[in-house]
């Protein structure tokens, strides 16, 4: 894998209590395709909360911290207990639509246009197989026919998902209703199988699919193959040099093509942006400087792919790493050309949200103990909804010793970046 030789320079921005949104100029030369005024929403208002829905007995139940949001604004919260998961679905305004309990292997991991998707794997009896299971907002379900092999499934920015059978090499693109758009056969490396830890798949904004793979546990060639949006398999190519100590992932560039993200774990994990492939291109480019600067931070497409939301967070290394440019409870907005439009602070809105029976102030007080003022975990759903979770587990503080319950606070700001 080609390495980026430029040093990382992070811009630190402080947001004052009285300023919810601060606008800035471009980091790199260029003009945003859509203006920052169009990309930036107004200040966040009062979020939707679901009082009393989140406590669980100590040492018995844990929650997948971040809810999923489909493109209609339905919010899914997943709570696991032992080998089962309870799925609660709310409409954008916080009314409960459905609640059901499923085996843990049917826990949804993806959002669709309307509903949520689980990848159900069966390892026994051999050979392995899988199917995709759609959970509709009203509690209905729909499954695809079973396919052979172990799956690698990724989101399609246009809607739906793409699934690669690591065993057979069959690649299938599904729409939001889980109808197959097309299915093709990918040449399997060495005639054996794709290895899960040595394979990554990405889909760009036009629906073109890139598969990167390598076959050895020592540094060696990184293979690549493109499949066009209509299912044409392009010739394989050498995409770079693979380092088995790194994990690769692919995320869509709003302009087309895919960014390469590298995760290296040596005691702790550090994520960085290490490359880019243009749409259907075999050339491994260096990523733009503004993207390199977002070390350790997650990005989401917003406004129909007209820009990016960059989720704030803490440094990903334990010492000696740059301070991230945005703190927890903040989301930065970037135009597609690298213009940093501004940073939105959700802390005040979260503090002012309705208080659940188990006490928002106590959890927020614990969250801020010896840590940043606000330690909520933010994300952006398919429809632009911003979700926020503050959890005793998330911020690594003990539960209330006088209580038999731990508590999550889960809020959302409907369609905020739509």
N, C-alpha and C positions, 0 to 999 in steps of 0.2 A: 504494500500500500504506500503510495506516495505520501511523503510527510510535508507538512507546512512548516517552513523554516522561519517565518516571521514571528517575532516575539509577541506575546499577548499584551495588549494595553487596554485596560478597562476604564471606562469613564464613570466616575462616581457621581451620583446625583442625590441630593438631599431634598426631600419634599417636606415643607413646613406644615404645621398643623392647620394653618389657615388656608393652605393652597391644596385643593384636591387634585387638580390637574395642572401640570406645568409643561408648556410647550417649548420645544427646542428646535435647533437647526439640524441640517444634515450632517451625518458623520463622514460620508463620502460625497464626492462631487456627483451631481445629478439632480434631476427634478422628479418628484413623485408623480406617478401616472395619475393617481387620484390625490387630491390635496389633503393635507393633514386635517383641515377643518372638516372635510367629509369623513375621514377615518375616525376622528376622535368623537366619542359620544359625550353627552353632558355628564355632570357629576353623578355618581351613583346615588340612588334614592334608598328608601327602606327596602331591604330584601324580604323575600318570602321565607318564612320559617315554618317548621312543623313541630310545634311544642309537644314534648313528651314522647316523641317517637324514637328517641335514640339511646336511652339508657340500657345497659346490659349487666347481668350479674358478673362480679369479678371472677376472672379465671375460667369463665365458661363460654362466653360469646365474644367474637371480635368482628369488626366491620371492615369491608373493603372501603377505605377512607373516602375516596372521591366518588360521588355519584356519577352516573352516566346521563347524558341528555340527548334525546333524539332531535331530528330536524323540525319537529312540531312543538318542541319545548317540554315534552314529558320528561320527568325526572325519575330515575331509577336508583334506589338505594339497596345495597346488598349486605345482608347480615348473615354471617356463617355461625353455625353451632355444630361442632363435631363434623359429621359428614353431610350436613344439610345447609342450604342457603335459603333464607327468607327474602323474597323479592317484593318490595313495595314500590308501586308506581303512582306518582302524583301528576296532576295536570299543572300547567305553568303557574296557576294561582295558588297551589298548595292543597287541592282537594284530592283525597285518596281515590284512585280509580280501581286499583286491583292489588291484592296481596296474596302471594302463593309461596309454598315451600317446595324446593326441588332438591335433587341430589347435588352435591357440591360440584360434580363434573358438568352440570348444566348451568353453572353460573355465567351469565352474560358478560362479555368482555368488549363488545363493540356496540356502537349506536348506528341506527339506520334512519331512513326518512321518517318512518313511523314504527317505533319499537326498537328492540335490542336483540343482539345476536350472541348465542353461545356456541362454542366449538366443542362438540361432544366426541371424545375419543374412547375407543374400545380396544384394549390391549389383549384381552383374553375372551375366548380362545384365539390363538394366533391364526392367521396373520392379523396385524393391527388394521383398524379401519376407523372412519370418522364420518360424522354428518354435521350439518349446520342447523341450528335450532333457532327459529325466530319467536321471540316473545312479544306479542302485540300489547299495546297499552291497556286494553280491556282484559288482559289475562289469557287470551287465546294463544295457541302455539301452532307452528308449522315447521316441519323438518324437511330437509333435502334427502334424496336417496343416499344411501351409504356408499362411501368411496373407499377404495383400498389405500392403506398406508397411514403414516403419521403425518399430520397436517402442519403447514406453516401458513397462517392467515394474516392478511394485512388489509387496512382500510383503503378503499378507492375514494379519492377526493370528490369524484363526480357522484358518489353514492354507491352503496353496496360494498363488497369485499372481493379479494382475489385469494384463492386457496391453492397452495402447491402441495401435492403429495410427495413427501420426501422419499418414499419408497419406490413409487412407480414413475415419478417425474411428470405426472399429469398436472397441468395448470388450468384452473377454471376460474373465469370471471363471473361473479354473480351480481345481479342488480339488487335494488332495495327490497324486492319481493322474493329474493332468493331464486329467481329464474336465471338459468345459465345464459350469459351473453355469448360465450364461446368456451371451448375446451380444446387444448392442444397438448402435444407431447413434447417435453423438454428433454434433450439428450442428457442422460445421467452420467456424471463424471465417473470415469474408470469402469463404467458398466455396472456399478454397485448400487449406491444410493446417495442422495444428498444427506449430509450430516447436519443435524439441527444447529449445533454450535458453530458450524462453519458455513452457514448459508444465511443470507438475508434477502428479503424481497421488498421492493418499493413500487408504488404506483404514482405517476405524476398527474398533474391537473388535467391532462388530456386523455388519461387512461392508459398511457404506455407503461409497461411493466418492465422493471429491471431486476434481474437475479444476479447476485454476486455470490461466489462460492469458492472454496478451496478445499483441498483433499488431504493435507498433511499437517502434522503436529509440529513442524518446523517451518521457518519462513520460506515461502515459495510463491509461485504465480497465483494471482487472484484472477479467477475466471469470471467472465460476464456474458450475459445474453439478454438481449432486448426482445420483448414481444409487443407488437404494436397494439393500439387500442382496438383494432378489429381482429386480433388474434393471429397475426403473421409472425412466425418465429424467425428472427434475424440470426445471422451466423454468430457463433461464439467468438469471443475475443479476449485478449489478455488485458485486464482492467488495472493492473498494478501488481504490487507485491503484498502478500498477506502475512501478517504477524499474528501467530496463534495466541499471543498474550493479549490481543485486543479483540473486542467485540464490535461489529459494525452494524449500523442501522441506516436506513434511508428515509429521508423526509422530503416532501414535495417542495420545490421552488415555485413560487407563485407565477413566475414567468415561463415555466416549463422546465422539465428535467428534475433532477433530484440532488439534494445535498447529502453528503456522507458524514455520518456521525460516528466517532470512535470513542469507545469506553475502555479505559485501562484500569484494572484493579490490582493494586499492590498494597494490601492491607486496607486501603480505602479506594473508592472508585472515583475517577475523574473523567468527565465527559467533555469532548471538544469536537469542533467541526473541522474535518480534515480534507474535504474534497467536494467536488461537484461534477455531475455528468449532465450535459445538455440533453434535451430530448432526443432519444435514439442515437446519441453520440457515443463513440467508443473512446473518446479522449477524456482522461481523468484530469480535471482542472483543479487548480487551487480555488478554495471558496473565497468570496469577497471578504475584505477586511472587517466589515461591520458584522458579518456572521461569525468570523473567528473570535471576535471580542465577546460573543455570548457564551463563553465557556461555562458549562454546567447548567445552563438555563434551557427550559423547554419553550418551544414555539408552537403556535396554532394559527392556521389560516383564518382570517376574519373577513367580513363584508364581501362574501362570495369570492374570496381569493384576491381581493384588492389590497390586502395588507396582512400584517402579522401581529398577533398578541404574543408578547414575551413574558412568561410567568416568572415573577420575582422569586428569589430564594436565598438560602445561605450558601456560603462557599462549600464546594464539594470536596475539598481537601482539608486535612486536619490542621496544617500549619504551612505558612509560607505561600499561600495562594492569594491571588488578587481579591479584593472585596468586590462582590458583584455590584453591577450598576443599579440594581433595583432590589429592594428588600421584600421580605414576605409581606403579604397583604397589598402588594403593588403589582400592576401589570403595565408594561411599556408597550407602546404602539409604534410599529415601524411600517413605513411604506415599502413597496416591493423593491425599490432601488436603494434601500439602506438608509433613507431619511428617518431619523428618530423623531417622531412627532411629539412625543410627550409621555409622561408617566401618570397613571391613575392610581390614587391611593384609596383603598376600600376600608381602611381601619375604622374611621369615624362612623361610616354607615353600618359596619358590623357591630360596633359597640352600641349603637342605638337601636338595634333590631329587637323585636319582642323577646321577652325573657321566658324560656321554657321553665317548667316547674322545678327542675333540678338545679337551676341557678346559672345563668349565663355569666354573671359577674365573677363567680368563683372559678369557673373554668378559664375565663380570660385572664384573671389574676394569676392563676397557675401558669398559664401559657406565657405570660410576660416575666415570670420569675427568673431573673438572671439571663434572660434572652431578649431578642428584639421586642419592641413594644407590642407588636401584633404578630402572632405566630400561626395565623390561619393558613391552610393550604388551599390555594386557588387553582381553578382550571377553567377552560372555556369549552362549552359543548358545541355540537354541530350547528345549532341554530344561533350561536352567539351568546347563550346564557352563561353567566359567570357563576360557578359554584364555589362555596367556601366551607371548609371544614376545620373546626377546632376540636381536638381530641386530647384527652389525658394521655392516651397512648402516643398520639402523634408528636406531642411536645415532650414526651419522656418524663412525665412527672407522675408521682404516685396518685392513685385514686384517693378520694376523701376517706381517711381512716374511720370516720364516724358513720360511713354509709356502706351499704352492701352493693352499691352500684357505681360503675364508671359512667361517663357521659360523653357523647359526641354532641356538638352543636353543628347542624348542617343548615346553611342558608343558600339562597340563590337569587340572582338578579336576572329576571327573565329577558331573553333576547337582547341583552345589553349591547352586543357587538353585531347584531344581525345586519 
